[in-house]
Amino acid sequence: MRFMIIVKGDERVEGGAMPEEKSIAEMADYHEELAQAGKLVDCSGLQPTSKGFRIQYDGEKRTIIDGPFAETKELIGGYTIIRVDSREEALEWARRFPNPAGEGNPAEVEVRQMFELDDFEPSESVERFRQIDPVNTSSSSMSAPTPHVVVNDGQAAIDFYQRAFGARLGETHLADDGKRFMHAALFIGNGRLFLHDEFPEVGDCGGAKSPRQLEGASCTFHLDVSDADSAWQRALDAGAEIVMPLENQFWGMRYGQLRDPFGYLWAIGSPIR
């Protein structure tokens, strides 16, 4: 089940005031913890209503009304959507939500359970929503695939992915030798990547081999970014090597391919502006 944690708007938000660094850091810590626990669906702050508009309906007539809007206490300043197993779990996560106005200041958040498609009676229209909105499915639906890679140096790979792609480290488990990773979860952008070290003493580890063992990579990871040039340079600075130069391509993207120090290929692309 999904819940939305709603941050109420106030005069400060409506006035365009940006949060202080301390508040941003607290929110980052909280949302990183949500992501690492696999509970975070989406989150964002909202711009003041002066940058928005409303649409009023009167039969077939639609009227556009530009902001700002006066009723500050009824406005939303931001939201966080979580996916949990129970109302009690949602309550526990919501209790830990940082004070959006900063500690010691009055503020309010509201928590609302969201509808799932399974809450509606079966119909052709509901099935159409299942096809066009895979995120809005029941908690028992299949998740997106998570690549699980094998590397020849787990710690070095984690360090590289953090430097190159801003990866956030989640749950980890070390082997008995205290050095190699049996499991590590990394979060890159909105995606997730699992990795573990080579364990030749236990055979094929389920059949997966590292690029070093294969003497080549069998897949390419693609990253859509807003600025391909800066993302490209960051990866190069971290130690990646160029396989296909970053250039404007005929299909409308600025696109190139890199090889990381562990043999995996990464494609970076952004729309040509």
N, C-alpha and C positions, 0 to 999 in steps of 0.2 A: 504494500500500500504506500501511496505517496502523500506527503504533507507539504504544504507551503508555509514557510515562516515569513510573515509579512511585516516589514518595517514601516511604521507609520511615518508620514511626512510631517514636517513642521516648518516654522518660519525660517529656520536656519537653512534647511534643504531648499525651500522655495526661493531663498535669497541667493542661491548659487554657491553657498559656502562649501568648500571641499573638506573632507575629513582630515584630521591630523594624522601624522605618520604613525603615532602610537596606536591609534584606532585602526588604521589600515593593517598594521602588523598583527594586532589581535584577531582581526577578521581573517587574515591570511592563515594564521595558526589554526583557527577553528575550522576553516574550510579545507585545509590540507588534511586535518585529522578526519573529517568527513570523507574526503576522497580516498584516503588510505584505507578506511573501513569499508569502502564500496557503497557508501550511503548517499553520496552527493549526485544529484541529477543535473542541477543548474543553479546559478546564482548571478545576481547583478544588482547594481544600484540604478536608480532612475534619475534622469535629468529633471530639472524644475519644470512645472507645467507651462511656464512661459515658452518652452520649446516644443510643446505638444498642442493637440487640438482634440475636440470632441465632435462626434457626428450625432445629431438629433434626428430621430425618425418621426415622421408624421404621415402615416399611410405610405404612399409611394415617394413622398418628398423627403429629401435628405439635406440637412443644413449643417455646414461646417462652422464650428465656433472655435476660434483660436484662444489659447491660454494667454495669460495665467488665469487660474481659477481661485476663487476666494476662500472656499471651505477647506482650509489647510488641514484640519484634524481628520478629514475624511479621505485624504490623499495617501497614496503609497509612495514611500521613498526608496524601497528596494525589496528584494525577496531572495529566499533560498528554498530550493525544492529538494527534499530528501526522500529516499525510498527505504522504508523500514518494515519490520515484520509485525509490529503492533503499535497501538496507540500509546502504550506505556513507553516503548522505545522512543517514539517521536517526542514524548514529553521530556524524557531524559536529555535528548539532544537539544531540545528547545531551551531547557533550563540553563544550558551551558553557552547559549548564544551570547556573544559579547554585547554589552550595552552600546547601542548604535550612537548614542549621544555622548559617550565617554563616561567612565566611572564617576559616580557622584551626581550625575545629571539625570533629570527625569526623562523617561522615554517609554515607549510601549511597542511590543511586537505582538502580532496576532498569528495564531497557528490554525490552519484550516486543512482538513482532509480533502484530497482531490478525488474526483470521480475516476473510476477505472471502467474500461469498456465492459467488463464483466458485470458491472452494476446495472446495466441496461438489459431489457428483454431482447433476446436474439432477433435480429432483423437483417434484411439486405443492406440497409443503410449502415448499421453498426459494423457489419462485415467489411463494408467499403472503408470505414475508418481504420479497421485493423490493417488493411492493405496500404493505406496512405500514411499512417501515423504509427510506425513500429515502436516508438518510445512510449506511446500511451496504451500499453497492453498490460495484462495482469502481471502480478509479481511472479507468477510461475512461468512466464514466457521465457524463451531462450535469449540469452545475452548476446552482445556482439562478440565475435571471435577475439581472443587474446593471443597474440603470437607468443610462443615460448621458445626462446633461443638458447643454444649452447655456446659457451665461449671458453677460451682457453685461460682466461684470467678474470674471474668475476669482479674482484674489487677494482681492477683497472677499467673494466667495462663500465661499471657503475660511475666511476669518476669521470670517464669520457662522456657518457650520455648526459651527465649533469652539466658538464662544461659546454658541450656541443649543442644540446637541445633543451637545456633547462629542465631536465628530468627531476622529478621529486621521488625520493626513495620511500617506499612503503614497507611492508612486512618482509623480514629476512630470516633465514635459518642457515646456520653454518653447519658444515660437516663435523665429524668428530675430531678432525685435525685442526679445527679452529681457524682455518684459513679459507678453504673453498666453500662456495655457496651451494647448498642444496636447493635453495630457492631465494629469489629476490624479486620483489614487485616494484616496477618503476611506472610513474605516471608522466607521460609526455603529451602536453596539450590536453585534449579531452580523451586521449587513448591510454591504454595500459599495455605494458610489456613485461613478461616474466623472463627470467634468465636463470641459468645455473651453470656451474663449472663442468668441465669434462671430468668424468669418473671412469677412466679406462679399466680400473680394477673390477668393475661390476659389469663389464660388457658394453652393450650398445645403448644403455640407458633408455630403453624403450624404443630404440631405433633412430633417435635423433643424434646427429653428429654436428660438430662445429665446422665452420668453413675451413679451418686449418686441417681437420681430418678429411674433409671432402675435397680439399684443394680447389675450392671455389664456392660461391654462394648460389643457392637455388631459388632465391626470391629477392625482391627489392621492397623496402619500406618507403612509402610515399608520404611526405609531409606537405599539406597545403598551408601556406603562411601568408601573412599580409605583406611582407617585404622580403622577397626571395634573396636579394643581395645581402642584406644584413644577416639573415639566417645562414646563408652560404658562408659568409666570412667568419661567423662565429664557429661553425663546424670546422672550417679549415684551421682556424687558430687553435682549436682543441686537438688537432692532429689527424683530421680526415684527409684523404687524398682524392684528387679529381679523377673521375672516370669519364664523365661527359661534361664539357664546359657549360656553365650557366649562360644561356642565351635566350633571346626571344624566339619562340618556336611557332611554326605555321598554324598550330591548333589554338593559338591565342594565349599561351602561357609563357612566362619566363621560367625556364626549367633547366635543371642539370642534375647529374648524378655524382655521388661521392661514395668512396669505400671507407668504412671505419677501420680502426686498427685491428679489429677482430675478424675482418673479412666480409662483413655484411654491407650490402649496398643500400644507399639512402637516396631517394629522389626528393628534391626540394623544388617547389613551384608556387608561383603566384600569378594572378591574371595580369596581362600586360595593360598598363595604365596609359 
